[in-house]
């Protein structure tokens, strides 16, 4: 294999190199561009022209400038660290990350209903941001182990445990939005060879949970029965039997609900259960065992949908309201919908080219809450318009694709898994944050990477990205991680 690095320049020690000798400059420039755009947006969102002390650290843009300086120092240090340390300290980092989450659960400060912050003086630190780094490193370490095979059940359990342990603690902190970020690691597992059939149940579960608030269980069961029965029977070429089968099911439901004391729901559950057994028998008889999966999904739906109401009651009131407004079952323009409505007004008012820097009226006059944190994209949309927002989205897409390319270029499992993990985390954050500002996703309190105000978020994403750049810059043909 031909290396794309000048190996001779690394020196006899096998680890030393000039700081800017082999790093991916394009990725670094994308990082710098997003940080600068974020700082300008924070400045515009929090600038007060009547303030006597413009350069006071009481202003958010000056605080963020301080965090940018700290992040720059962190970036330089990470680019100088020997790449082997990231592999060696993956286990300790993961343990420390879990302990921090537990400590925050016990001793942390509650903010917006989530007990997910430490506060030291006037500085808040959110441990979950650094837990993402630890989890990404641990994922890379486990999945790069000798003889690891994602298709082996025991290895799959190991990876699942790495994700589920911090996820459980984060959910317990009532910070569900941040916990869902860990679900992005499914993308990494898919890249490493996890069967696509494992992903469908997860997507199907989310779909069932959402539609359970829109339609009655009876409607869901009958619709799924028609679809899955149609798929099973038509795959075998028995289209006439499909029509007859559905007709018999509907007739049986009508007779049971009309001439027995059973309710419509009970009649549907009984008939559909019998129908599922018949479909299983038909699939086995025709030796089309691959057709069993839609039948099993149907049975799962019958078991899961009745529990959705119970699961919904376990959510916090503000989380329930966000889900109900997202699916259109509740409207509260001056309450839970207010942020999103004002966000849409701000972005729409920017038109094509925007109103100009410091000229956004929706932003300047505080119509948009959280305008410098979770809704920072509104500032971009109002002041720089559609083209400015398009540029920001293009920068994020370029950075994510660059990280994926770096993962493929590294070649060895640890670096590849880690780079894909960083790309997945960024993708989830960008997708959810921008989606919620334009009303396509429920509000989750997910920051926009490198742009939203906050020291924890900026430093954490800096660490995530710089480790990936360092691993890419240190790639050799040898398996340097067989320790």
C-alpha positions in Angstrom: 0.0 0.0 0.0 1.3 3.4 -1.0 1.2 5.9 1.8 0.1 9.5 1.1 2.4 10.8 3.7 6.1 11.5 3.6 7.1 8.9 6.1 10.8 9.9 6.1 9.9 13.2 7.6 8.5 11.6 10.7 11.9 11.0 12.2 13.5 8.0 13.8 11.2 8.1 16.9 8.2 7.3 14.7 6.0 9.9 16.3 7.6 13.3 15.8 6.7 15.6 13.0 6.3 19.3 12.2 3.0 20.6 13.5 1.7 21.7 10.1 3.6 19.1 8.0 0.9 16.6 7.3 -2.4 17.8 8.8 -5.5 18.2 6.6 -5.5 21.9 6.0 -8.9 21.9 4.3 -10.5 20.3 7.4 -8.7 22.8 9.6 -9.9 25.7 7.5 -13.5 24.5 7.5 -13.3 24.3 11.3 -11.9 27.9 11.5 -14.5 29.2 9.1 -17.4 27.8 11.2 -15.9 29.1 14.4 -15.5 32.6 13.0 -19.1 32.6 11.5 -20.4 31.5 14.8 -18.6 34.2 16.7 -19.9 36.9 14.2 -23.4 35.5 14.7 -23.1 35.6 18.5 -21.7 39.1 18.3 -24.7 40.2 16.2 -27.2 38.4 18.5 -25.8 39.9 21.7 -24.3 43.3 20.6 -25.5 46.3 22.5 -24.6 49.6 20.8 -25.6 51.6 23.9 -23.2 49.7 26.2 -20.4 51.8 27.6 -18.0 48.9 27.6 -18.2 47.2 24.3 -15.2 45.0 25.0 -16.3 43.9 28.5 -16.3 40.2 29.2 -19.9 40.7 30.5 -20.9 40.4 26.8 -21.5 36.9 25.3 -19.4 37.6 22.3 -16.4 38.5 24.4 -16.9 35.4 26.5 -17.0 33.3 23.4 -13.9 35.0 22.1 -12.2 33.8 25.3 -13.4 30.3 24.7 -12.1 30.5 21.1 -8.7 31.3 22.5 -8.8 28.4 24.9 -10.0 26.1 22.1 -7.1 27.2 19.9 -4.6 26.3 22.6 -6.4 22.9 23.1 -6.2 22.3 19.3 -2.5 23.0 19.1 -1.8 20.7 22.1 -3.8 17.9 20.5 -2.0 18.2 17.2 1.3 17.8 19.1 0.3 14.7 21.0 1.5 11.3 19.8 -1.4 9.6 18.1 -0.9 6.4 20.1 -2.1 8.1 23.3 -5.6 8.4 22.0 -5.7 4.7 21.6 -4.0 4.0 25.0 -6.3 6.3 27.0 -9.6 5.4 25.4 -10.6 3.1 28.4 -9.6 5.7 31.1 -11.3 8.5 29.2 -14.5 6.5 29.0 -14.5 5.6 32.7 -13.9 9.3 33.6 -16.7 10.3 31.3 -19.1 7.9 33.0 -18.0 9.1 36.4 -18.6 12.7 35.4 -22.1 12.0 34.2 -22.9 10.2 37.5 -21.4 13.0 39.5 -23.5 15.5 37.5 -26.6 13.4 38.1 -25.9 13.6 41.9 -24.4 17.1 42.3 -25.1 19.0 39.1 -27.2 22.0 38.7 -30.6 21.8 37.0 -31.0 24.1 33.9 -34.2 24.0 31.8 -35.3 20.9 33.5 -32.1 18.9 32.9 -29.7 18.2 35.7 -26.7 18.1 33.3 -24.5 21.0 34.4 -21.6 21.7 36.8 -21.2 25.4 37.8 -18.0 26.8 39.0 -18.4 30.5 39.8 -19.9 32.0 36.7 -18.8 29.1 34.4 -21.0 26.2 33.5 -19.6 23.0 32.2 -21.8 20.3 30.6 -20.1 16.9 31.1 -22.2 15.2 28.4 -20.3 17.1 25.7 -17.0 15.5 26.8 -18.8 12.1 27.3 -19.4 12.1 23.6 -15.6 12.3 23.0 -15.0 9.5 25.5 -17.7 7.3 23.9 -16.3 7.9 20.4 -12.8 6.9 21.6 -14.2 3.9 23.3 -16.2 2.8 20.3 -13.0 3.1 18.2 -11.0 1.1 20.7 -13.5 -1.7 21.0 -14.2 -1.9 17.3 -10.5 -2.0 16.4 -9.8 -4.9 18.8 -8.1 -7.9 17.4 -10.6 -10.3 15.7 -13.5 -8.0 16.4 -16.5 -8.8 14.2 -19.6 -6.6 14.3 -21.7 -9.5 13.1 -20.7 -11.6 16.1 -23.4 -11.3 18.8 -20.9 -11.0 21.7 -19.0 -8.2 19.9 -22.3 -6.4 19.1 -23.2 -6.6 22.8 -19.9 -4.9 23.7 -20.5 -2.0 21.3 -24.1 -1.7 22.5 -23.0 -1.5 26.1 -20.5 1.3 25.3 -23.4 3.3 23.9 -26.2 2.4 26.3 -24.4 3.0 29.6 -23.8 6.8 29.0 -27.2 7.0 27.3 -29.0 5.7 30.3 -27.3 8.2 32.6 -28.0 11.1 30.2 -31.7 10.2 30.0 -31.8 10.0 33.8 -30.4 13.5 33.8 -33.5 14.5 31.8 -31.3 15.5 28.9 -32.9 13.3 26.3 -31.9 15.5 23.4 -28.2 15.1 24.2 -28.7 11.4 24.8 -30.2 10.9 21.3 -26.9 12.1 19.9 -25.4 8.8 20.9 -27.8 7.1 18.5 -25.8 8.6 15.7 -23.2 5.8 16.3 -25.6 3.5 14.5 -24.3 5.1 11.3 -20.7 4.1 12.3 -21.8 0.5 13.0 -23.5 0.4 9.6 -20.2 1.5 8.0 -18.4 -1.3 9.9 -20.7 -4.0 8.5 -23.7 -4.2 10.8 -26.7 -5.8 9.1 -29.2 -3.4 7.7 -32.0 -5.5 9.1 -31.1 -4.3 12.6 -31.7 -0.7 11.6 -35.2 -1.2 10.3 -36.7 -2.1 13.7 -35.2 1.0 15.2 -36.7 3.2 12.5 -39.9 1.4 12.7 -40.2 1.9 16.4 -39.7 5.7 16.0 -42.4 5.7 13.3 -44.8 3.8 15.4 -44.3 6.1 18.4 -45.0 9.2 16.2 -48.1 7.8 14.4 -49.5 6.5 17.7 -50.3 10.2 18.6 -51.9 10.9 15.2 -54.0 7.7 14.6 -56.0 5.3 16.7 -54.4 1.9 17.3 -57.2 0.2 15.3 -56.3 2.3 12.2 -52.6 1.6 12.6 -53.1 -2.2 13.0 -55.4 -2.5 10.0 -53.2 -0.3 7.8 -50.1 -2.3 8.7 -52.0 -5.6 8.2 -52.9 -4.6 4.7 -49.4 -3.5 3.9 -47.5 -6.4 5.4 -50.1 -9.0 4.2 -49.9 -7.5 0.8 -46.1 -7.7 0.8 -46.1 -11.3 2.0 -48.8 -12.6 -0.3 -47.9 -10.7 -3.4 -44.2 -11.7 -3.1 -45.5 -15.3 -3.5 -47.5 -14.3 -6.5 -50.9 -14.9 -4.7 -52.6 -11.6 -5.4 -56.0 -13.1 -5.5 -55.4 -14.7 -2.1 -54.3 -11.3 -0.9 -57.7 -9.8 -1.7 -59.6 -12.7 -0.2 -57.5 -12.7 2.9 -58.0 -9.0 3.6 -61.7 -9.3 2.9 -62.0 -12.2 5.3 -60.2 -10.2 8.0 -62.4 -7.2 7.6 -65.5 -9.3 7.6 -64.4 -11.1 10.8 -63.8 -7.8 12.6 -67.2 -6.5 11.6 -68.9 -9.7 12.8 -67.1 -9.8 16.1 -67.6 -6.2 16.9 -71.3 -6.3 15.9 -72.6 -9.6 17.4 -70.3 -10.0 20.4 -69.8 -7.8 23.5 -66.3 -7.2 22.3 -65.3 -3.6 21.6 -64.0 -2.6 18.2 -60.4 -2.5 19.5 -60.6 -6.0 21.1 -62.1 -7.5 17.9 -59.3 -6.0 15.8 -56.7 -7.3 18.2 -58.1 -10.8 18.2 -58.6 -11.1 14.4 -55.3 -9.5 13.6 -53.5 -11.8 16.0 -55.1 -14.8 14.2 -54.2 -13.3 10.8 -50.6 -13.0 11.9 -50.5 -16.7 12.8 -52.0 -17.5 9.4 -49.5 -15.4 7.6 -46.6 -17.2 9.5 -48.1 -20.6 8.5 -48.4 -19.5 4.8 -44.8 -18.2 4.8 -43.5 -21.5 6.3 -45.6 -23.6 4.0 -44.3 -21.8 0.9 -40.8 -22.0 2.3 -40.4 -18.2 2.0 -38.8 -17.7 5.4 -37.5 -14.3 4.4 -41.1 -13.2 4.3 -41.3 -13.7 8.0 -39.7 -10.4 8.9 -42.7 -8.2 7.9 -45.0 -10.5 9.9 -42.7 -10.3 13.0 -42.7 -6.4 12.6 -46.5 -6.5 12.5 -46.6 -8.6 15.7 -44.1 -6.2 17.3 -46.3 -3.2 16.3 -49.3 -4.8 18.0 -47.3 -5.2 21.2 -45.6 -1.8 21.1 -48.3 0.7 20.1 -50.5 0.0 23.2 -47.4 1.0 25.4 -46.8 4.3 23.6 -49.3 6.2 25.9 -47.5 4.8 29.0 -44.1 5.8 27.6 -45.4 9.2 26.7 -46.6 9.8 30.3 -43.0 9.2 31.5 -41.7 12.2 29.6 -41.5 15.6 31.1 -44.4 18.0 30.4 -42.3 20.3 28.1 -41.1 17.2 26.2 -44.7 16.0 25.8 -45.7 19.5 24.5 -42.9 19.5 22.0 -43.9 16.2 20.6 -47.6 17.1 20.4 -46.9 20.4 18.7 -44.4 18.7 16.3 -47.0 16.2 15.1 -49.7 18.9 14.9 -51.9 17.8 17.7 -51.4 20.9 19.8 -51.0 24.6 18.9 -49.5 27.1 21.3 -48.3 30.2 19.4 -47.4 32.2 22.5 -46.0 29.2 24.5 -44.3 26.1 23.3 -44.6 27.1 19.6 -43.2 30.6 20.2 -39.5 29.9 19.6 -40.1 28.1 16.4 -42.6 30.6 15.0 -40.3 33.5 15.7 -37.4 31.5 14.2 -39.3 31.0 11.0 -40.2 34.7 10.9 -36.6 35.7 11.4 -35.2 33.3 8.7 -38.0 34.2 6.3 -37.4 37.9 6.7 -33.8 37.5 5.6 -35.0 36.8 2.0 -32.2 36.1 -0.5 -29.3 38.3 0.7 -30.3 39.1 4.3 -30.6 42.4 6.1 -26.9 42.8 6.8 -24.6 42.4 9.8 -26.1 43.8 13.1 -29.3 44.7 11.1 -31.6 41.8 12.0 -34.6 43.3 13.7 -36.0 40.0 14.9 -32.7 39.2 16.5 -31.8 42.7 17.8 -35.1 43.3 19.5 -35.2 39.9 21.3 -38.1 38.4 19.4 -36.2 35.1 19.1 -35.3 33.5 22.5 -32.0 31.6 22.7 -30.9 33.5 19.6 -27.2 33.0 20.5 -27.3 29.4 21.6 -29.8 26.8 20.2 -31.3 29.2 17.7 -28.1 30.8 16.4 -29.0 29.7 12.8 -31.8 32.3 12.9 -29.2 35.0 13.0 -27.5 33.6 9.9 -30.8 33.4 8.1 -32.0 36.9 9.0 -28.8 38.8 8.5 -27.2 36.9 5.7 -30.3 35.6 4.0 -30.8 32.3 2.0 -27.4 32.5 0.4 -25.6 33.0 3.7 -27.5 30.1 5.3 -26.7 28.0 2.2 -23.0 28.7 2.7 -23.1 27.7 6.3 -24.9 24.4 5.4 -22.3 23.8 2.7 -19.5 24.3 5.2 -21.0 21.7 7.5 -21.6 19.2 4.7 -18.0 19.7 3.5 -16.6 19.2 7.0 -18.6 16.0 7.5 -17.7 14.6 4.1 -14.0 15.5 4.8 -14.1 13.6 8.1 -15.5 10.6 6.4 -12.9 10.8 3.7 -10.2 11.0 6.4 -11.6 7.9 8.0 -11.3 6.0 4.7 -7.9 7.4 4.1 -6.5 6.4 7.5 -7.2 2.7 6.6 -6.8 1.2 10.1 -9.9 0.5 12.2 -9.3 2.8 15.2 -8.9 6.0 13.1 -11.6 5.0 10.7 -14.2 4.3 13.4 -13.2 7.5 15.3 -13.5 9.8 12.2 -16.8 8.3 11.3 -18.0 8.7 14.9 -17.1 12.4 14.8 -18.8 12.8 11.4 -22.0 11.1 12.8 -22.1 13.3 15.8 -21.7 16.5 13.7 -24.4 15.3 11.2 -26.9 14.6 14.0 -26.3 18.0 15.7 -26.5 19.9 12.4 -29.6 18.0 11.2 -31.5 18.4 14.4 -30.5 22.0 15.2 -31.2 23.4 11.8 -34.3 21.2 11.5 -35.8 22.6 14.7 -35.1 26.2 13.7 -37.2 25.7 10.5 -39.9 23.6 12.1 -38.9 20.2 10.6 -37.7 18.7 13.9 -39.0 19.0 17.5 -37.1 21.4 19.8 -34.5 19.4 21.6 -31.9 21.9 22.9 -29.2 20.6 20.6 -26.5 23.3 19.9 -25.2 24.0 16.5 -21.6 22.7 16.5 -18.8 25.4 16.6 -21.3 28.2 16.2 -23.7 28.1 19.2 -22.6 30.1 22.3 -21.0 28.0 25.0 -17.6 27.0 26.2 -18.3 23.3 26.8 -19.7 22.8 23.4 -16.9 24.7 21.5 -14.1 23.0 23.4 -15.7 19.6 23.1 -16.2 19.8 19.4 -12.7 21.2 19.0 -11.3 18.2 20.8 -13.4 15.8 18.7 -12.3 17.3 15.4 -8.6 17.9 16.3 -8.2 14.2 17.4 -9.5 13.2 14.0 -7.1 15.5 12.2 -4.2 14.2 14.4 -5.0 10.6 13.6 -5.2 11.3 9.9 -1.9 13.2 10.0 -0.2 10.3 11.7 -1.3 7.5 9.5 1.3 4.9 8.5 1.3 1.6 6.7 2.0 -0.2 10.0 -0.7 -1.2 12.5 0.5 1.2 15.2 -2.4 0.3 17.5 -1.5 -3.3 18.2 -0.5 -2.6 21.8 
